[in-house]
Amino acid sequence: MTLSLDLLLGFALYALVTSITPGPNNTLLLASGVNFGFNRTIPHMLGITCGLFVMVVAVGFGLGTVFQNYPLLYAVLRYVGAAYLLYLAWKIAHSGPVAEGERGEGKPISYLGAAAFQWVNPKAWIMAIGAISTYTPMQGYFTNVLVIAAVFALINLPSVSVWVACGRLLRNVLRDPRWLRVFNWGMAALLVVSLYPLLLEGFS
């Protein structure tokens, strides 16, 4: 089976839903939009999209098999990711006040930092594995993997930008330090809650 138009449209819907729904990436982007504005968050958005593209290609070309053969490696990666998420939650909770313009205190996540984060982001792994296992036909596999990864990236970037735009719109509302503190702690709590499935699995 080749990558038909119907299959491609089905995958496009999958990419849209998984990219635009809440998760660690979009929580971080919403907080970054509030604290740093849209323009300063662009490298963060590009890092997410490019990191996801590389991950989908890597999974398509056999990285998933490596983790199946070496489950300890996958477990280590997941817990490193959990630790990094807790660190990001702490940084968001202690973000400074919203500044005039987009030159606030602190620095948003860089392009490379956002790209690297995808490798320890549980939702990104689920997205990449689902894209390859469900929507990539074996006939013409090499080309299909590249097409799937490219379509995912093209849909992901505008999808995640919606969260940054929403954060940017909230900047005026959150200029009151008290409300900003509540917002940042709320975003930090959501990041911690996103680790619930990993912790539940670890204790079961």
N, CA and C atoms as a LAMMPS dump frame, in Angstrom:
ITEM: TIMESTEP
0
ITEM: NUMBER OF ATOMS
612
ITEM: BOX BOUNDS ff ff ff
-5.0000000000000000e+02 5.0000000000000000e+02
-5.0000000000000000e+02 5.0000000000000000e+02
-5.0000000000000000e+02 5.0000000000000000e+02
ITEM: ATOMS id mol type element x y z
1 1 1 N 0.849 -1.204 0
2 1 2 C 0 0 0
3 1 3 C 0.877 1.243 0
4 2 1 N 0.639 2.17 -0.935
5 2 2 C 1.379 3.432 -0.975
6 2 3 C 0.67 4.467 -0.114
7 3 1 N 1.31 5.615 0.021
8 3 2 C 0.748 6.689 0.84
9 3 3 C -0.316 7.413 0.027
10 4 1 N -1.555 6.929 0.093
11 4 2 C -2.661 7.475 -0.694
12 4 3 C -3.123 8.813 -0.119
13 5 1 N -3.937 9.513 -0.897
14 5 2 C -4.47 10.8 -0.448
15 5 3 C -5.336 10.625 0.792
16 6 1 N -6.155 9.575 0.811
17 6 2 C -7.017 9.331 1.976
18 6 3 C -6.181 9.089 3.231
19 7 1 N -5.123 8.297 3.091
20 7 2 C -4.262 8.021 4.238
21 7 3 C -3.541 9.287 4.681
22 8 1 N -3.124 10.093 3.716
23 8 2 C -2.422 11.337 4.037
24 8 3 C -3.35 12.314 4.756
25 9 1 N -4.607 12.38 4.313
26 9 2 C -5.573 13.262 4.977
27 9 3 C -5.867 12.773 6.396
28 10 1 N -5.966 11.459 6.557
29 10 2 C -6.168 10.907 7.894
30 10 3 C -4.999 11.231 8.799
31 11 1 N -3.789 11.124 8.256
32 11 2 C -2.609 11.447 9.052
33 11 3 C -2.563 12.939 9.383
34 12 1 N -2.957 13.784 8.437
35 12 2 C -2.956 15.231 8.684
36 12 3 C -3.866 15.561 9.869
37 13 1 N -5.007 14.895 9.953
38 13 2 C -5.912 15.105 11.085
39 13 3 C -5.257 14.634 12.382
40 14 1 N -4.588 13.482 12.33
41 14 2 C -3.849 12.967 13.496
42 14 3 C -2.785 13.973 13.937
43 15 1 N -2.035 14.503 12.967
44 15 2 C -0.972 15.464 13.286
45 15 3 C -1.545 16.728 13.911
46 16 1 N -2.68 17.195 13.385
47 16 2 C -3.313 18.404 13.926
48 16 3 C -3.777 18.181 15.356
49 17 1 N -4.465 17.081 15.585
50 17 2 C -5.025 16.816 16.923
51 17 3 C -3.912 16.65 17.955
52 18 1 N -2.883 15.872 17.605
53 18 2 C -1.808 15.633 18.567
54 18 3 C -0.942 16.868 18.784
55 19 1 N -0.848 17.727 17.768
56 19 2 C -0.003 18.918 17.893
57 19 3 C -0.673 20.043 18.676
58 20 1 N -1.984 20.164 18.536
59 20 2 C -2.662 21.333 19.105
60 20 3 C -3.278 21.069 20.48
61 21 1 N -3.386 19.797 20.872
62 21 2 C -3.958 19.485 22.181
63 21 3 C -2.921 19.697 23.293
64 22 1 N -3.38 19.851 24.529
65 22 2 C -2.445 20.141 25.626
66 22 3 C -1.398 19.046 25.823
67 23 1 N -0.242 19.466 26.239
68 23 2 C 0.873 18.577 26.531
69 23 3 C 2.04 19.425 27.028
70 24 1 N 3.154 18.807 27.358
71 24 2 C 4.298 19.576 27.871
72 24 3 C 4.747 20.699 26.943
73 25 1 N 4.84 20.422 25.632
74 25 2 C 5.274 21.468 24.7
75 25 3 C 4.355 22.677 24.732
76 26 1 N 3.059 22.427 24.61
77 26 2 C 2.119 23.545 24.519
78 26 3 C 1.968 24.279 25.845
79 27 1 N 2.113 23.577 26.942
80 27 2 C 2.108 24.252 28.251
81 27 3 C 3.289 25.205 28.359
82 28 1 N 4.46 24.736 27.937
83 28 2 C 5.649 25.581 27.962
84 28 3 C 5.506 26.772 27.022
85 29 1 N 4.901 26.555 25.85
86 29 2 C 4.737 27.647 24.887
87 29 3 C 3.743 28.687 25.382
88 30 1 N 2.673 28.252 26.012
89 30 2 C 1.703 29.201 26.573
90 30 3 C 2.378 30.069 27.625
91 31 1 N 3.138 29.438 28.508
92 31 2 C 3.845 30.202 29.546
93 31 3 C 4.884 31.127 28.933
94 32 1 N 5.573 30.677 27.887
95 32 2 C 6.573 31.511 27.24
96 32 3 C 5.93 32.698 26.541
97 33 1 N 4.764 32.481 25.931
98 33 2 C 4.054 33.582 25.299
99 33 3 C 3.68 34.659 26.294
100 34 1 N 3.278 34.244 27.498
101 34 2 C 2.93 35.204 28.549
102 34 3 C 4.169 35.942 29.052
103 35 1 N 5.225 35.197 29.331
104 35 2 C 6.389 35.771 29.992
105 35 3 C 7.369 36.466 29.051
106 36 1 N 7.421 36.026 27.77
107 36 2 C 8.42 36.578 26.852
108 36 3 C 7.844 37.156 25.567
109 37 1 N 6.564 36.933 25.298
110 37 2 C 5.979 37.427 24.061
111 37 3 C 6.16 36.462 22.906
112 38 1 N 5.548 36.805 21.757
113 38 2 C 5.54 35.904 20.602
114 38 3 C 6.903 35.817 19.931
115 39 1 N 7.494 36.985 19.619
116 39 2 C 8.734 36.993 18.832
117 39 3 C 9.87 36.246 19.525
118 40 1 N 10.007 36.43 20.829
119 40 2 C 11.099 35.763 21.546
120 40 3 C 10.866 34.263 21.699
121 41 1 N 9.639 33.824 21.448
122 41 2 C 9.322 32.399 21.568
123 41 3 C 9.444 31.666 20.231
124 42 1 N 9.676 32.394 19.138
125 42 2 C 9.784 31.761 17.818
126 42 3 C 10.869 30.678 17.783
127 43 1 N 12.088 30.91 18.313
128 43 2 C 13.078 29.819 18.307
129 43 3 C 12.594 28.569 19.044
130 44 1 N 11.842 28.764 20.123
131 44 2 C 11.271 27.645 20.88
132 44 3 C 10.319 26.845 19.982
133 45 1 N 9.432 27.544 19.272
134 45 2 C 8.49 26.874 18.378
135 45 3 C 9.218 26.104 17.275
136 46 1 N 10.199 26.753 16.647
137 46 2 C 10.945 26.102 15.57
138 46 3 C 11.706 24.885 16.081
139 47 1 N 12.237 24.989 17.297
140 47 2 C 12.95 23.855 17.886
141 47 3 C 12.046 22.66 18.088
142 48 1 N 10.82 22.904 18.556
143 48 2 C 9.856 21.816 18.739
144 48 3 C 9.565 21.123 17.413
145 49 1 N 9.267 21.925 16.382
146 49 2 C 8.893 21.366 15.083
147 49 3 C 10.048 20.606 14.44
148 50 1 N 11.244 21.179 14.462
149 50 2 C 12.399 20.507 13.855
150 50 3 C 12.794 19.265 14.654
151 51 1 N 12.713 19.372 15.982
152 51 2 C 13.017 18.209 16.822
153 51 3 C 12.051 17.074 16.571
154 52 1 N 10.777 17.41 16.381
155 52 2 C 9.773 16.379 16.098
156 52 3 C 10.019 15.742 14.738
157 53 1 N 10.387 16.564 13.752
158 53 2 C 10.7 16.041 12.414
159 53 3 C 11.825 15.002 12.491
160 54 1 N 12.901 15.356 13.178
161 54 2 C 14.038 14.451 13.308
162 54 3 C 13.638 13.188 14.061
163 55 1 N 12.799 13.335 15.089
164 55 2 C 12.377 12.174 15.871
165 55 3 C 11.543 11.215 15.031
166 56 1 N 10.607 11.74 14.243
167 56 2 C 9.774 10.878 13.398
168 56 3 C 10.648 10.111 12.41
169 57 1 N 11.615 10.814 11.801
170 57 2 C 12.527 10.145 10.862
171 57 3 C 13.332 9.064 11.583
172 58 1 N 13.845 9.388 12.768
173 58 2 C 14.66 8.426 13.521
174 58 3 C 13.855 7.196 13.91
175 59 1 N 12.618 7.402 14.366
176 59 2 C 11.754 6.267 14.723
177 59 3 C 11.454 5.44 13.476
178 60 1 N 11.194 6.119 12.37
179 60 2 C 10.904 5.417 11.124
180 60 3 C 12.061 4.568 10.638
181 61 1 N 13.27 5.02 10.925
182 61 2 C 14.452 4.293 10.445
183 61 3 C 15.074 3.389 11.5
184 62 1 N 14.287 3.066 12.539
185 62 2 C 14.704 1.976 13.404
186 62 3 C 15.019 2.277 14.846
187 63 1 N 14.89 3.545 15.281
188 63 2 C 15.22 3.843 16.673
189 63 3 C 14.27 3.148 17.638
190 64 1 N 12.998 3.018 17.213
191 64 2 C 12.04 2.329 18.076
192 64 3 C 12.451 0.89 18.361
193 65 1 N 13.069 0.245 17.374
194 65 2 C 13.541 -1.129 17.562
195 65 3 C 14.656 -1.194 18.595
196 66 1 N 15.507 -0.169 18.596
197 66 2 C 16.594 -0.121 19.581
198 66 3 C 16.033 -0.116 20.993
199 67 1 N 14.986 0.674 21.212
200 67 2 C 14.398 0.745 22.548
201 67 3 C 13.681 -0.552 22.918
202 68 1 N 13.138 -1.247 21.913
203 68 2 C 12.51 -2.544 22.195
204 68 3 C 13.558 -3.561 22.632
205 69 1 N 14.731 -3.499 22.021
206 69 2 C 15.803 -4.436 22.36
207 69 3 C 16.522 -4.071 23.654
208 70 1 N 16.513 -2.778 23.988
209 70 2 C 17.204 -2.305 25.197
210 70 3 C 16.235 -1.461 26.029
211 71 1 N 15.284 -2.097 26.699
212 71 2 C 14.266 -1.352 27.456
213 71 3 C 14.851 -0.491 28.571
214 72 1 N 16.006 -0.874 29.117
215 72 2 C 16.619 -0.069 30.168
216 72 3 C 16.994 1.309 29.64
217 73 1 N 17.473 1.364 28.402
218 73 2 C 17.832 2.634 27.782
219 73 3 C 16.612 3.541 27.672
220 74 1 N 15.486 2.96 27.295
221 74 2 C 14.246 3.731 27.186
222 74 3 C 13.796 4.228 28.556
223 75 1 N 13.921 3.375 29.571
224 75 2 C 13.53 3.768 30.923
225 75 3 C 14.389 4.933 31.426
226 76 1 N 15.688 4.854 31.174
227 76 2 C 16.593 5.939 31.588
228 76 3 C 16.197 7.24 30.9
229 77 1 N 15.924 7.174 29.601
230 77 2 C 15.536 8.357 28.847
231 77 3 C 14.26 8.978 29.411
232 78 1 N 13.308 8.147 29.761
233 78 2 C 12.039 8.647 30.291
234 78 3 C 12.236 9.363 31.629
235 79 1 N 13.055 8.802 32.492
236 79 2 C 13.236 9.417 33.808
237 79 3 C 14.112 10.67 33.742
238 80 1 N 15.028 10.693 32.793
239 80 2 C 15.77 11.934 32.551
240 80 3 C 14.802 13.012 32.074
241 81 1 N 13.894 12.625 31.202
242 81 2 C 12.876 13.559 30.735
243 81 3 C 11.996 14.066 31.862
244 82 1 N 11.619 13.171 32.766
245 82 2 C 10.786 13.57 33.904
246 82 3 C 11.52 14.575 34.784
247 83 1 N 12.806 14.332 35.017
248 83 2 C 13.6 15.255 35.834
249 83 3 C 13.699 16.622 35.162
250 84 1 N 13.875 16.626 33.839
251 84 2 C 13.978 17.896 33.115
252 84 3 C 12.647 18.642 33.14
253 85 1 N 11.538 17.915 33.034
254 85 2 C 10.229 18.556 33.123
255 85 3 C 10.026 19.221 34.489
256 86 1 N 10.464 18.548 35.552
257 86 2 C 10.358 19.142 36.883
258 86 3 C 11.201 20.418 36.978
259 87 1 N 12.367 20.394 36.375
260 87 2 C 13.227 21.59 36.345
261 87 3 C 12.538 22.734 35.602
262 88 1 N 11.923 22.428 34.445
263 88 2 C 11.219 23.468 33.692
264 88 3 C 10.02 24 34.478
265 89 1 N 9.332 23.109 35.184
266 89 2 C 8.204 23.543 36.016
267 89 3 C 8.672 24.513 37.088
268 90 1 N 9.814 24.226 37.695
269 90 2 C 10.367 25.114 38.719
270 90 3 C 10.714 26.475 38.118
271 91 1 N 11.281 26.485 36.905
272 91 2 C 11.639 27.743 36.259
273 91 3 C 10.405 28.577 35.945
274 92 1 N 9.347 27.921 35.463
275 92 2 C 8.11 28.646 35.16
276 92 3 C 7.501 29.215 36.429
277 93 1 N 7.478 28.425 37.48
278 93 2 C 6.872 28.878 38.743
279 93 3 C 7.587 30.098 39.303
280 94 1 N 8.87 30.242 39.016
281 94 2 C 9.649 31.352 39.555
282 94 3 C 9.988 32.403 38.502
283 95 1 N 9.188 32.458 37.416
284 95 2 C 9.413 33.469 36.389
285 95 3 C 9.158 34.853 36.956
286 96 1 N 9.845 35.83 36.378
287 96 2 C 9.705 37.208 36.835
288 96 3 C 8.441 37.857 36.307
289 97 1 N 8.265 39.15 36.578
290 97 2 C 7.068 39.864 36.144
291 97 3 C 7.038 40.049 34.633
292 98 1 N 5.836 40.222 34.079
293 98 2 C 5.684 40.531 32.665
294 98 3 C 6.213 41.931 32.415
295 99 1 N 7.12 42.06 31.448
296 99 2 C 7.731 43.36 31.162
297 99 3 C 7.005 44.045 30.017
298 100 1 N 7.242 45.362 29.886
299 100 2 C 6.727 46.085 28.736
300 100 3 C 7.446 45.575 27.5
301 101 1 N 6.72 45.478 26.368
302 101 2 C 7.332 44.934 25.166
303 101 3 C 7.586 43.451 25.351
304 102 1 N 8.718 42.978 24.813
305 102 2 C 9.028 41.556 24.888
306 102 3 C 10.442 41.353 25.416
307 103 1 N 10.894 42.237 26.286
308 103 2 C 12.259 42.136 26.798
309 103 3 C 12.264 41.908 28.301
310 104 1 N 11.487 40.948 28.731
311 104 2 C 11.38 40.662 30.153
312 104 3 C 12.625 39.993 30.704
313 105 1 N 12.627 39.794 32.009
314 105 2 C 13.741 39.118 32.652
315 105 3 C 13.766 37.647 32.24
316 106 1 N 14.946 37.053 32.347
317 106 2 C 15.087 35.649 32.008
318 106 3 C 15.149 35.436 30.51
319 107 1 N 15.285 34.186 30.123
320 107 2 C 15.396 33.834 28.713
321 107 3 C 14.425 32.706 28.386
322 108 1 N 13.776 32.786 27.208
323 108 2 C 12.932 31.657 26.788
324 108 3 C 13.808 30.471 26.415
325 109 1 N 13.199 29.318 26.271
326 109 2 C 13.928 28.119 25.843
327 109 3 C 14.468 28.342 24.437
328 110 1 N 15.702 27.968 24.206
329 110 2 C 16.353 28.186 22.913
330 110 3 C 15.88 27.164 21.878
331 111 1 N 16.26 27.402 20.624
332 111 2 C 15.946 26.471 19.538
333 111 3 C 16.509 25.084 19.827
334 112 1 N 17.789 25.022 20.17
335 112 2 C 18.423 23.726 20.43
336 112 3 C 17.841 23.058 21.674
337 113 1 N 17.546 23.867 22.696
338 113 2 C 16.953 23.318 23.907
339 113 3 C 15.591 22.705 23.64
340 114 1 N 14.778 23.386 22.824
341 114 2 C 13.447 22.873 22.5
342 114 3 C 13.539 21.62 21.635
343 115 1 N 14.492 21.607 20.681
344 115 2 C 14.659 20.429 19.833
345 115 3 C 15.102 19.231 20.667
346 116 1 N 16.049 19.455 21.56
347 116 2 C 16.543 18.365 22.411
348 116 3 C 15.462 17.874 23.361
349 117 1 N 14.585 18.774 23.799
350 117 2 C 13.53 18.402 24.744
351 117 3 C 12.601 17.343 24.172
352 118 1 N 12.442 17.321 22.836
353 118 2 C 11.534 16.334 22.239
354 118 3 C 11.965 14.902 22.544
355 119 1 N 13.256 14.697 22.737
356 119 2 C 13.757 13.349 22.976
357 119 3 C 13.46 12.856 24.391
358 120 1 N 13.062 13.755 25.274
359 120 2 C 12.688 13.34 26.63
360 120 3 C 11.236 13.701 26.935
361 121 1 N 10.487 14.031 25.894
362 121 2 C 9.086 14.41 26.034
363 121 3 C 8.204 13.197 25.73
364 122 1 N 7.518 12.643 26.733
365 122 2 C 6.71 11.427 26.506
366 122 3 C 5.676 11.586 25.4
367 123 1 N 5.011 12.748 25.329
368 123 2 C 3.984 12.926 24.304
369 123 3 C 4.597 12.921 22.906
370 124 1 N 5.788 13.509 22.758
371 124 2 C 6.441 13.53 21.445
372 124 3 C 6.751 12.11 20.964
373 125 1 N 7.181 11.243 21.881
374 125 2 C 7.452 9.85 21.52
375 125 3 C 6.181 9.158 21.056
376 126 1 N 5.084 9.384 21.772
377 126 2 C 3.808 8.77 21.384
378 126 3 C 3.386 9.259 19.999
379 127 1 N 3.546 10.573 19.752
380 127 2 C 3.193 11.149 18.458
381 127 3 C 4.022 10.531 17.335
382 128 1 N 5.334 10.418 17.55
383 128 2 C 6.224 9.9 16.509
384 128 3 C 5.97 8.422 16.229
385 129 1 N 5.84 7.641 17.291
386 129 2 C 5.607 6.206 17.113
387 129 3 C 4.254 5.954 16.447
388 130 1 N 3.236 6.719 16.84
389 130 2 C 1.917 6.58 16.218
390 130 3 C 1.95 6.93 14.741
391 131 1 N 2.696 7.972 14.395
392 131 2 C 2.794 8.385 12.991
393 131 3 C 3.403 7.285 12.138
394 132 1 N 4.464 6.663 12.645
395 132 2 C 5.158 5.638 11.863
396 132 3 C 4.39 4.323 11.847
397 133 1 N 3.918 3.893 12.999
398 133 2 C 3.282 2.572 13.083
399 133 3 C 1.912 2.528 12.423
400 134 1 N 1.202 3.643 12.398
401 134 2 C -0.181 3.644 11.905
402 134 3 C -0.318 4.185 10.484
403 135 1 N 0.489 5.157 10.115
404 135 2 C 0.247 5.88 8.86
405 135 3 C 1.343 5.73 7.799
406 136 1 N 2.34 4.881 8.031
407 136 2 C 3.444 4.771 7.08
408 136 3 C 3.437 3.405 6.399
409 137 1 N 2.993 3.346 5.128
410 137 2 C 2.966 2.061 4.41
411 137 3 C 4.378 1.538 4.148
412 138 1 N 4.506 0.225 4.026
413 138 2 C 5.799 -0.392 3.802
414 138 3 C 6.283 -0.204 2.363
415 139 1 N 5.356 -0.156 1.417
416 139 2 C 5.757 0.052 0.026
417 139 3 C 6.261 1.478 -0.149
418 140 1 N 7.488 1.619 -0.619
419 140 2 C 8.094 2.946 -0.715
420 140 3 C 8.375 3.532 0.65
421 141 1 N 8.783 2.674 1.579
422 141 2 C 8.873 3.053 2.994
423 141 3 C 9.796 4.259 3.218
424 142 1 N 10.963 4.272 2.624
425 142 2 C 11.938 5.347 2.844
426 142 3 C 11.318 6.709 2.518
427 143 1 N 10.697 6.788 1.34
428 143 2 C 10.067 8.048 0.933
429 143 3 C 8.883 8.388 1.831
430 144 1 N 8.102 7.377 2.193
431 144 2 C 6.92 7.61 3.024
432 144 3 C 7.288 8.18 4.395
433 145 1 N 8.384 7.686 4.983
434 145 2 C 8.822 8.204 6.281
435 145 3 C 9.144 9.69 6.174
436 146 1 N 9.854 10.077 5.121
437 146 2 C 10.214 11.484 4.945
438 146 3 C 8.978 12.35 4.704
439 147 1 N 8.023 11.832 3.927
440 147 2 C 6.79 12.586 3.666
441 147 3 C 5.988 12.761 4.955
442 148 1 N 5.847 11.68 5.724
443 148 2 C 5.101 11.742 6.985
444 148 3 C 5.758 12.747 7.937
445 149 1 N 7.093 12.696 8.046
446 149 2 C 7.803 13.618 8.934
447 149 3 C 7.62 15.062 8.483
448 150 1 N 7.676 15.296 7.166
449 150 2 C 7.529 16.653 6.641
450 150 3 C 6.119 17.196 6.863
451 151 1 N 5.108 16.362 6.601
452 151 2 C 3.718 16.788 6.82
453 151 3 C 3.48 17.084 8.298
454 152 1 N 4.043 16.238 9.155
455 152 2 C 3.906 16.464 10.599
456 152 3 C 4.482 17.827 10.976
457 153 1 N 5.67 18.142 10.452
458 153 2 C 6.307 19.415 10.772
459 153 3 C 5.491 20.598 10.256
460 154 1 N 4.959 20.479 9.039
461 154 2 C 4.185 21.569 8.448
462 154 3 C 2.904 21.854 9.23
463 155 1 N 2.319 20.826 9.795
464 155 2 C 1.095 21.008 10.587
465 155 3 C 1.431 21.404 12.02
466 156 1 N 2.535 20.892 12.538
467 156 2 C 2.883 21.15 13.931
468 156 3 C 3.182 22.621 14.2
469 157 1 N 3.927 23.268 13.305
470 157 2 C 4.366 24.642 13.58
471 157 3 C 3.203 25.617 13.76
472 158 1 N 2.244 25.71 12.817
473 158 2 C 1.113 26.609 13.065
474 158 3 C 0.256 26.189 14.253
475 159 1 N 0.213 24.876 14.528
476 159 2 C -0.595 24.402 15.658
477 159 3 C -0.025 24.889 16.981
478 160 1 N 1.286 24.723 17.168
479 160 2 C 1.878 25.148 18.444
480 160 3 C 1.917 26.666 18.562
481 161 1 N 1.954 27.369 17.405
482 161 2 C 1.986 28.838 17.464
483 161 3 C 0.705 29.411 18.05
484 162 1 N -0.391 28.644 17.945
485 162 2 C -1.665 29.09 18.533
486 162 3 C -1.509 29.283 20.033
487 163 1 N -0.771 28.387 20.682
488 163 2 C -0.589 28.48 22.129
489 163 3 C 0.253 29.698 22.508
490 164 1 N 1.257 30 21.703
491 164 2 C 2.074 31.183 21.974
492 164 3 C 1.233 32.451 21.788
493 165 1 N 0.411 32.47 20.73
494 165 2 C -0.451 33.627 20.487
495 165 3 C -1.425 33.823 21.64
496 166 1 N -1.969 32.74 22.164
497 166 2 C -2.873 32.847 23.319
498 166 3 C -2.125 33.398 24.527
499 167 1 N -0.908 32.925 24.731
500 167 2 C -0.102 33.464 25.821
501 167 3 C 0.174 34.939 25.645
502 168 1 N 0.461 35.339 24.4
503 168 2 C 0.718 36.763 24.122
504 168 3 C -0.506 37.611 24.442
505 169 1 N -1.689 37.106 24.115
506 169 2 C -2.927 37.837 24.399
507 169 3 C -3.171 37.966 25.904
508 170 1 N -2.664 36.995 26.665
509 170 2 C -2.871 37.021 28.118
510 170 3 C -1.905 37.968 28.843
511 171 1 N -0.9 38.463 28.132
512 171 2 C 0.112 39.298 28.797
513 171 3 C -0.512 40.515 29.498
514 172 1 N -1.44 41.181 28.795
515 172 2 C -2.053 42.377 29.386
516 172 3 C -2.865 42.034 30.629
517 173 1 N -3.545 40.881 30.584
518 173 2 C -4.356 40.467 31.722
519 173 3 C -3.47 40.147 32.924
520 174 1 N -2.289 39.619 32.637
521 174 2 C -1.431 39.108 33.704
522 174 3 C -0.323 40.079 34.105
523 175 1 N -0.487 41.341 33.81
524 175 2 C 0.515 42.311 34.263
525 175 3 C 0.461 42.516 35.779
526 176 1 N -0.674 42.195 36.36
527 176 2 C -0.779 42.203 37.822
528 176 3 C 0.069 41.041 38.35
529 177 1 N 1.102 41.33 39.155
530 177 2 C 2.009 40.273 39.622
531 177 3 C 1.306 39.13 40.339
532 178 1 N 0.208 39.43 41.012
533 178 2 C -0.491 38.369 41.734
534 178 3 C -1.096 37.357 40.771
535 179 1 N -1.761 37.866 39.719
536 179 2 C -2.366 36.963 38.741
537 179 3 C -1.307 36.225 37.936
538 180 1 N -0.195 36.911 37.624
539 180 2 C 0.887 36.25 36.911
540 180 3 C 1.464 35.109 37.74
541 181 1 N 1.593 35.337 39.042
542 181 2 C 2.122 34.289 39.922
543 181 3 C 1.191 33.071 39.925
544 182 1 N -0.12 33.341 39.981
545 182 2 C -1.096 32.249 39.945
546 182 3 C -0.988 31.491 38.622
547 183 1 N -0.876 32.239 37.513
548 183 2 C -0.772 31.61 36.196
549 183 3 C 0.481 30.736 36.099
550 184 1 N 1.624 31.285 36.498
551 184 2 C 2.877 30.54 36.372
552 184 3 C 2.888 29.289 37.243
553 185 1 N 2.363 29.405 38.445
554 185 2 C 2.29 28.224 39.302
555 185 3 C 1.305 27.199 38.729
556 186 1 N 0.234 27.687 38.1
557 186 2 C -0.711 26.781 37.462
558 186 3 C -0.076 26.028 36.305
559 187 1 N 0.705 26.739 35.469
560 187 2 C 1.4 26.091 34.353
561 187 3 C 2.434 25.083 34.87
562 188 1 N 3.124 25.445 35.94
563 188 2 C 4.097 24.535 36.532
564 188 3 C 3.397 23.272 37.044
565 189 1 N 2.235 23.461 37.667
566 189 2 C 1.482 22.31 38.181
567 189 3 C 1.026 21.402 37.047
568 190 1 N 0.61 21.99 35.909
569 190 2 C 0.187 21.18 34.772
570 190 3 C 1.338 20.335 34.229
571 191 1 N 2.527 20.912 34.209
572 191 2 C 3.689 20.142 33.762
573 191 3 C 3.942 18.956 34.689
574 192 1 N 3.832 19.208 35.988
575 192 2 C 4.043 18.121 36.948
576 192 3 C 2.967 17.054 36.784
577 193 1 N 1.712 17.485 36.591
578 193 2 C 0.61 16.536 36.412
579 193 3 C 0.823 15.689 35.161
580 194 1 N 1.456 16.263 34.132
581 194 2 C 1.691 15.508 32.894
582 194 3 C 2.599 14.304 33.115
583 195 1 N 3.295 14.284 34.262
584 195 2 C 4.154 13.153 34.598
585 195 3 C 3.389 12.017 35.284
586 196 1 N 2.104 12.225 35.55
587 196 2 C 1.316 11.243 36.3
588 196 3 C 1.371 9.836 35.704
589 197 1 N 1.203 9.681 34.382
590 197 2 C 1.256 8.305 33.835
591 197 3 C 2.598 7.623 34.079
592 198 1 N 3.676 8.395 33.985
593 198 2 C 5.013 7.821 34.207
594 198 3 C 5.168 7.395 35.66
595 199 1 N 4.718 8.239 36.591
596 199 2 C 4.844 7.906 38.011
597 199 3 C 3.96 6.721 38.376
598 200 1 N 2.759 6.675 37.796
599 200 2 C 1.841 5.575 38.074
600 200 3 C 2.438 4.254 37.607
601 201 1 N 3.051 4.292 36.431
602 201 2 C 3.695 3.088 35.896
603 201 3 C 4.877 2.664 36.773
604 202 1 N 5.606 3.661 37.276
605 202 2 C 6.773 3.362 38.087
606 202 3 C 6.409 2.699 39.426
607 203 1 N 5.252 3.091 39.977
608 203 2 C 4.841 2.547 41.279
609 203 3 C 3.992 1.28 41.16
610 204 1 N 3.55 0.976 39.914
611 204 2 C 2.677 -0.212 39.758
612 204 3 C 3.515 -1.48 39.679
